[in-house]
Amino acid sequence: MPSELKIDGLPKGEHPIHEDYAALFIHDVPLLDVRAPIEFKQGAFPNSTNIPLMKDDEREAVGIRYKEQGQESAILLGAELVGVDKQAQRKEQWAEYFQKHPSAVLYCFRGGLRSQISQQWIFDQTQLEYPRVKGGYKALRRFLIESTERIAKTIPIVILGGRTGSGKTRVLKQLNNSIDLEGLANHRGSAFGPTATPQPTQINFENALAVALLKQEAAGATFLVIEDEARNVGSLGVPQALYDAMQTAPIVKLNVPQDDRNKISIEEYIVDTQTHFDEAFGKEKGKKALAEHLLNSLSRIQKRLGGERYKVAQVMMESAIKQWHNEQSLDGFIPLVNTLLVDYYDPMYDYKIAKKTDRIQFQGSVTEVLDYLQSYEV
């Protein structure tokens, strides 16, 4: 920072810098993001909180001034836009944040002027030194991308397969070395997969996935168990390096009786989803939201079902929803779910798995698969 610039609030001296990127994510270190809200919305990290130095319009104005008249003029404009009152407010917000998160570190986009100014203001307010991330968001993002690419090549993967409703996610949750792509993507990976809340952005999904991989590496995982997923989980794409590794990995296949699959599907797609909608919208609105969600999801597979089968399924769905809401009975969903699994989902899965039979290393019941994976050796 040029020492001749005598603007109140500019960095007055050297402040600590944090360079151990892996430690930040492995240990869930709280992260203070001082970028503008629009930057944070486009992409952020798990465990990060946005308390910006400049709002979106302020950042835009300073950026334009920087391009047109250079750094010194941009700094002067920034000091003008973030006046005494705003500066005091932001100092108080940051001080409160660090009081709650004393181990936190801060960052801006490149680890430059914005985070340096923020560091100094925080020091002015608290008389305490809090480190900034070297290279800022850009360096952290690059580190996570490279970590995913590296780990995808260095830690072997085992794919957990099985027809829809086999309870693959339930098995993953019982393993210490699993990566739950659907959980990270906030989507169950099918036409009925959306939840009560939106999916993360592609960048946030990739960041969260990379952090999960880093934690598994740090824990000493000798292999990773990942569900057999398509290239996209909902609207989000699995990073190419990981997807490529998944395409050649051995498969362990769950074989679950049809009645159990019906039960699991109803629990996960009806009961659990109803709970999520109730939490998001309240009970009355949650009921209506679930009904709309189920009927909209069914309409997404109308073309594949065919006109007649879709009409029959639609009537069955409406009747089952009414019975669920009026009588708290799930019985109406049983024939519908059975039909959808047998006539729609199973043929698709069987077609895909038939191309991978040479990769199936083991298959069995839930108990047998768990025992196999827990004693698996690479």
C-alpha positions as CSV (number, residue, x, y, z in Angstrom):
1,M,0.0,0.0,0.0
2,P,1.6,3.4,-1.0
3,S,2.8,5.0,2.3
4,E,2.2,8.6,1.0
5,L,-1.5,8.2,0.9
6,K,-2.8,9.8,4.1
7,I,-6.5,8.7,4.1
8,D,-8.1,7.8,7.3
9,G,-8.8,4.1,7.5
10,L,-6.0,2.9,5.2
11,P,-3.7,0.2,6.5
12,K,-1.1,1.7,8.8
13,G,1.2,-1.3,9.2
14,E,1.7,-5.0,8.7
15,H,-1.1,-7.3,9.8
16,P,-1.0,-11.1,10.1
17,I,-1.6,-13.2,6.9
18,H,-3.1,-16.7,6.8
19,E,-1.7,-19.1,4.2
20,D,-2.7,-22.6,5.3
21,Y,-5.8,-23.0,3.1
22,A,-6.4,-26.6,3.9
23,A,-6.5,-26.0,7.7
24,L,-9.2,-23.3,7.2
25,F,-11.5,-25.8,5.6
26,I,-10.6,-29.0,7.5
27,H,-11.1,-27.3,10.9
28,D,-14.2,-25.2,9.9
29,V,-12.5,-22.0,10.7
30,P,-15.1,-19.1,10.6
31,L,-14.5,-16.9,7.5
32,L,-15.4,-13.2,7.3
33,D,-16.1,-12.3,3.7
34,V,-15.8,-8.5,3.2
35,R,-16.6,-8.6,-0.5
36,A,-19.8,-7.0,-1.8
37,P,-23.0,-8.9,-1.4
38,I,-23.3,-9.6,-5.2
39,E,-19.9,-11.3,-5.1
40,F,-20.9,-13.4,-2.0
41,K,-24.1,-14.5,-3.7
42,Q,-22.3,-15.7,-6.8
43,G,-20.0,-17.9,-4.8
44,A,-18.9,-18.4,-1.2
45,F,-17.4,-21.0,1.2
46,P,-18.9,-23.1,3.9
47,N,-18.6,-21.5,7.3
48,S,-18.4,-18.0,5.7
49,T,-20.4,-14.8,6.7
50,N,-20.7,-11.8,4.5
51,I,-20.3,-8.4,6.2
52,P,-19.0,-6.2,3.3
53,L,-16.7,-3.3,3.3
54,M,-18.6,-1.8,0.4
55,K,-22.1,-2.4,-0.8
56,D,-22.8,-3.4,-4.4
57,D,-23.3,0.2,-5.7
58,E,-20.2,1.5,-3.8
59,R,-18.0,-1.3,-5.2
60,E,-19.2,-0.7,-8.7
61,A,-18.5,3.0,-8.5
62,V,-15.0,2.5,-7.1
63,G,-14.3,-0.1,-9.8
64,I,-15.2,2.3,-12.5
65,R,-13.1,5.0,-11.0
66,Y,-10.1,2.6,-10.7
67,K,-10.3,1.7,-14.4
68,E,-10.7,5.3,-15.5
69,Q,-8.4,7.2,-13.1
70,G,-6.3,4.7,-11.3
71,Q,-5.9,3.4,-7.7
72,E,-5.3,6.6,-5.8
73,S,-8.5,8.2,-7.2
74,A,-10.4,5.0,-6.5
75,I,-9.2,5.0,-2.9
76,L,-10.3,8.6,-2.4
77,L,-13.8,7.8,-3.8
78,G,-14.0,4.8,-1.6
79,A,-13.2,6.9,1.5
80,E,-15.8,9.3,0.4
81,L,-18.5,6.7,-0.2
82,V,-17.8,4.8,3.1
83,G,-17.9,7.9,5.3
84,V,-17.5,8.2,9.0
85,D,-21.0,6.9,9.9
86,K,-20.8,3.9,7.6
87,Q,-17.2,3.2,8.7
88,A,-18.3,3.2,12.4
89,Q,-21.2,0.9,11.6
90,R,-19.0,-1.6,9.8
91,K,-16.4,-1.5,12.5
92,E,-19.0,-2.4,15.0
93,Q,-20.4,-5.2,12.9
94,W,-17.0,-6.8,12.4
95,A,-16.1,-6.4,16.1
96,E,-19.3,-8.2,17.1
97,Y,-18.5,-10.9,14.6
98,F,-15.0,-11.5,15.9
99,Q,-16.2,-11.4,19.5
100,K,-18.4,-14.4,18.6
101,H,-15.8,-16.0,16.4
102,P,-12.4,-15.2,17.9
103,S,-10.6,-17.7,15.6
104,A,-12.0,-16.3,12.4
105,V,-10.0,-15.0,9.5
106,L,-11.1,-12.5,6.8
107,Y,-10.7,-12.2,3.1
108,C,-11.7,-10.0,0.1
109,F,-11.5,-11.1,-3.5
110,R,-7.7,-11.1,-4.0
111,G,-6.5,-10.5,-0.5
112,G,-5.6,-6.9,-1.3
113,L,-6.8,-3.4,-0.4
114,R,-10.3,-4.3,0.8
115,S,-9.1,-6.9,3.3
116,Q,-6.2,-4.7,4.4
117,I,-8.5,-1.8,5.1
118,S,-10.9,-4.1,6.9
119,Q,-8.0,-5.5,9.0
120,Q,-7.0,-2.0,10.0
121,W,-10.5,-0.9,10.9
122,I,-11.0,-4.0,13.0
123,F,-7.8,-3.4,14.8
124,D,-8.8,0.2,15.4
125,Q,-12.0,-1.0,16.9
126,T,-10.8,-3.9,18.9
127,Q,-7.0,-3.5,19.3
128,L,-6.8,-7.1,18.3
129,E,-5.1,-8.6,15.3
130,Y,-7.1,-10.9,13.0
131,P,-5.4,-12.5,10.0
132,R,-6.5,-12.0,6.4
133,V,-6.2,-14.8,3.8
134,K,-3.3,-14.5,1.4
135,G,-4.7,-14.2,-2.1
136,G,-8.3,-13.9,-0.8
137,Y,-11.3,-15.6,-2.3
138,K,-9.6,-16.2,-5.6
139,A,-6.7,-18.2,-4.1
140,L,-9.1,-20.2,-1.9
141,R,-11.3,-21.0,-4.8
142,R,-8.4,-22.1,-6.9
143,F,-7.1,-24.3,-4.0
144,L,-10.5,-26.0,-3.7
145,I,-10.7,-26.7,-7.5
146,E,-7.2,-28.2,-7.5
147,S,-7.9,-30.2,-4.3
148,T,-10.9,-31.9,-6.0
149,E,-8.9,-32.7,-9.1
150,R,-6.0,-34.1,-7.0
151,I,-8.1,-36.1,-4.5
152,A,-10.2,-37.6,-7.3
153,K,-7.0,-39.1,-8.7
154,T,-5.3,-40.1,-5.5
155,I,-8.1,-41.6,-3.3
156,P,-9.8,-44.6,-4.8
157,I,-13.6,-44.6,-5.2
158,V,-16.2,-47.3,-4.7
159,I,-19.6,-46.6,-6.2
160,L,-22.8,-47.6,-4.3
161,G,-25.4,-48.6,-6.7
162,G,-29.0,-49.9,-6.5
163,R,-32.4,-49.3,-7.8
164,T,-34.4,-46.2,-6.8
165,G,-35.7,-46.6,-3.2
166,S,-33.0,-49.0,-2.1
167,G,-31.9,-46.6,0.6
168,K,-28.5,-45.8,-0.8
169,T,-28.3,-42.5,1.1
170,R,-29.1,-44.3,4.4
171,V,-26.2,-46.6,3.8
172,L,-23.9,-43.7,3.0
173,K,-24.8,-42.1,6.3
174,Q,-23.6,-45.2,8.2
175,L,-20.1,-45.0,6.6
176,N,-17.4,-42.6,7.8
177,N,-15.7,-42.5,4.4
178,S,-18.7,-41.5,2.2
179,I,-19.4,-38.4,0.1
180,D,-23.1,-37.6,-0.1
181,L,-23.4,-35.7,-3.5
182,E,-27.2,-35.4,-3.2
183,G,-26.9,-34.0,0.3
184,L,-24.3,-31.4,-0.9
185,A,-26.5,-30.6,-3.9
186,N,-29.7,-30.4,-1.8
187,H,-31.4,-32.7,-4.4
188,R,-32.3,-36.4,-4.4
189,G,-31.2,-36.8,-8.0
190,S,-34.6,-37.6,-9.6
191,A,-37.7,-35.9,-11.0
192,F,-39.0,-36.0,-7.4
193,G,-35.6,-34.8,-6.1
194,P,-36.1,-31.0,-5.4
195,T,-36.5,-30.1,-1.7
196,A,-38.3,-27.2,0.1
197,T,-35.2,-25.0,-0.3
198,P,-33.3,-24.1,-3.5
199,Q,-30.1,-25.9,-4.6
200,P,-26.8,-24.0,-3.9
201,T,-25.1,-22.3,-6.7
202,Q,-22.7,-24.4,-8.8
203,I,-19.7,-22.7,-7.2
204,N,-21.0,-23.3,-3.7
205,F,-21.7,-26.9,-4.5
206,E,-18.2,-27.4,-5.8
207,N,-16.7,-25.6,-2.8
208,A,-18.7,-27.7,-0.3
209,L,-17.7,-30.9,-2.2
210,A,-14.0,-30.0,-2.2
211,V,-14.2,-29.3,1.6
212,A,-15.8,-32.7,2.2
213,L,-13.0,-34.4,0.1
214,L,-10.3,-32.5,2.1
215,K,-11.8,-33.6,5.4
216,Q,-11.9,-37.2,4.2
217,E,-8.3,-37.0,3.1
218,A,-7.3,-35.4,6.4
219,A,-9.1,-38.2,8.3
220,G,-7.0,-40.8,6.4
221,A,-9.7,-42.3,4.2
222,T,-8.2,-45.1,2.1
223,F,-11.2,-45.1,-0.3
224,L,-14.4,-43.1,-0.7
225,V,-17.9,-44.4,-1.1
226,I,-20.1,-42.3,-3.5
227,E,-23.6,-43.0,-4.7
228,D,-24.0,-43.9,-8.4
229,E,-25.0,-40.6,-9.8
230,A,-25.6,-39.1,-13.2
231,R,-23.5,-36.2,-14.5
232,N,-25.9,-33.7,-13.0
233,V,-27.6,-33.8,-9.6
234,G,-30.6,-31.7,-10.2
235,S,-29.3,-28.6,-11.9
236,L,-25.7,-29.0,-10.6
237,G,-22.9,-30.7,-12.4
238,V,-20.5,-33.0,-10.7
239,P,-16.9,-31.7,-11.3
240,Q,-15.4,-33.4,-14.3
241,A,-12.4,-34.9,-12.5
242,L,-14.5,-36.6,-9.9
243,Y,-17.1,-37.7,-12.4
244,D,-14.4,-39.3,-14.6
245,A,-13.1,-41.2,-11.6
246,M,-16.6,-42.4,-10.8
247,Q,-17.0,-43.9,-14.3
248,T,-14.3,-46.4,-13.8
249,A,-14.7,-47.2,-10.1
250,P,-15.9,-50.6,-8.9
251,I,-19.6,-50.9,-8.0
252,V,-21.2,-52.3,-4.9
253,K,-24.9,-52.9,-5.6
254,L,-27.7,-52.9,-3.1
255,N,-30.4,-55.5,-3.6
256,V,-33.5,-54.5,-1.7
257,P,-37.0,-56.2,-1.7
258,Q,-39.8,-54.4,-3.6
259,D,-41.9,-53.9,-0.4
260,D,-38.9,-52.3,1.4
261,R,-38.2,-50.0,-1.6
262,N,-41.9,-48.9,-1.6
263,K,-41.6,-48.1,2.1
264,I,-38.3,-46.3,1.8
265,S,-39.5,-44.2,-1.1
266,I,-42.7,-43.1,0.7
267,E,-40.7,-42.2,3.9
268,E,-38.1,-40.2,2.0
269,Y,-40.2,-38.6,-0.8
270,I,-43.4,-38.1,1.2
271,V,-42.9,-38.1,4.9
272,D,-39.5,-36.5,5.0
273,T,-40.4,-34.0,2.3
274,Q,-43.6,-33.0,4.1
275,T,-41.5,-32.3,7.2
276,H,-39.2,-30.1,5.2
277,F,-42.1,-28.2,3.7
278,D,-43.7,-27.7,7.1
279,E,-40.5,-26.3,8.5
280,A,-40.1,-24.0,5.5
281,F,-43.7,-22.8,5.1
282,G,-45.7,-23.8,8.2
283,K,-48.1,-26.8,8.4
284,E,-51.0,-25.4,6.4
285,K,-48.9,-23.9,3.6
286,G,-46.6,-27.0,3.8
287,K,-49.4,-29.3,2.9
288,K,-50.3,-27.3,-0.2
289,A,-46.6,-27.0,-1.1
290,L,-46.1,-30.7,-0.9
291,A,-49.1,-31.4,-3.1
292,E,-47.9,-29.0,-5.8
293,H,-44.4,-30.4,-5.5
294,L,-45.5,-34.0,-6.1
295,L,-47.9,-33.2,-8.9
296,N,-45.3,-31.0,-10.6
297,S,-42.6,-33.7,-10.2
298,L,-45.0,-36.2,-11.8
299,S,-45.6,-33.9,-14.7
300,R,-41.8,-33.8,-15.4
301,I,-41.9,-37.5,-16.4
302,Q,-45.2,-37.3,-18.4
303,K,-43.5,-37.8,-21.7
304,R,-41.6,-40.9,-20.6
305,L,-44.6,-42.3,-18.9
306,G,-46.9,-41.8,-21.9
307,G,-50.2,-40.1,-22.0
308,E,-52.4,-42.9,-20.6
309,R,-50.0,-44.0,-17.8
310,Y,-49.5,-40.4,-16.8
311,K,-53.3,-39.8,-16.5
312,V,-53.7,-42.9,-14.3
313,A,-50.7,-41.9,-12.2
314,Q,-52.0,-38.3,-11.8
315,V,-55.4,-39.6,-10.5
316,M,-53.6,-42.0,-8.1
317,M,-51.4,-39.1,-6.9
318,E,-54.3,-36.7,-6.3
319,S,-56.2,-39.5,-4.4
320,A,-53.1,-40.4,-2.3
321,I,-52.4,-36.8,-1.4
322,K,-56.0,-36.3,-0.3
323,Q,-55.9,-39.4,1.8
324,W,-52.6,-38.4,3.4
325,H,-53.9,-34.9,4.3
326,N,-57.4,-35.9,5.4
327,E,-56.7,-39.2,7.1
328,Q,-52.9,-39.1,7.8
329,S,-52.8,-42.4,5.9
330,L,-49.9,-43.2,3.5
331,D,-51.7,-46.3,2.1
332,G,-52.8,-44.5,-1.1
333,F,-49.1,-43.9,-2.1
334,I,-48.2,-47.6,-2.0
335,P,-49.7,-48.7,-5.4
336,L,-48.6,-45.4,-7.0
337,V,-45.0,-45.7,-5.8
338,N,-44.9,-49.4,-6.7
339,T,-46.0,-48.6,-10.2
340,L,-43.5,-45.7,-10.7
341,L,-40.6,-47.8,-9.4
342,V,-41.4,-50.9,-11.4
343,D,-42.6,-49.3,-14.7
344,Y,-40.6,-46.2,-14.8
345,Y,-37.4,-46.1,-12.6
346,D,-36.4,-49.7,-12.8
347,P,-36.2,-50.1,-16.6
348,M,-34.0,-47.0,-16.7
349,Y,-31.7,-48.2,-14.0
350,D,-31.5,-51.7,-15.3
351,Y,-30.6,-50.4,-18.8
352,K,-27.8,-48.2,-17.3
353,I,-26.4,-50.9,-14.9
354,A,-26.3,-53.5,-17.7
355,K,-23.5,-51.4,-19.3
356,K,-21.5,-51.6,-16.1
357,T,-21.9,-55.3,-15.1
358,D,-18.1,-55.8,-15.4
359,R,-17.6,-53.2,-12.7
360,I,-19.9,-54.8,-10.1
361,Q,-17.6,-56.2,-7.4
362,F,-20.2,-57.2,-4.9
363,Q,-24.0,-57.1,-4.4
364,G,-26.2,-58.0,-1.5
365,S,-28.7,-56.8,1.2
366,V,-28.2,-53.6,3.2
367,T,-26.5,-55.6,6.0
368,E,-24.3,-57.5,3.6
369,V,-23.2,-54.4,1.7
370,L,-22.4,-52.5,4.9
371,D,-20.3,-55.4,6.2
372,Y,-18.5,-55.6,2.8
373,L,-17.8,-51.9,2.7
374,Q,-16.7,-51.7,6.3
375,S,-14.1,-54.4,5.7
376,Y,-13.2,-53.4,2.2
377,E,-9.5,-53.2,1.3
378,V,-8.2,-51.3,-1.6
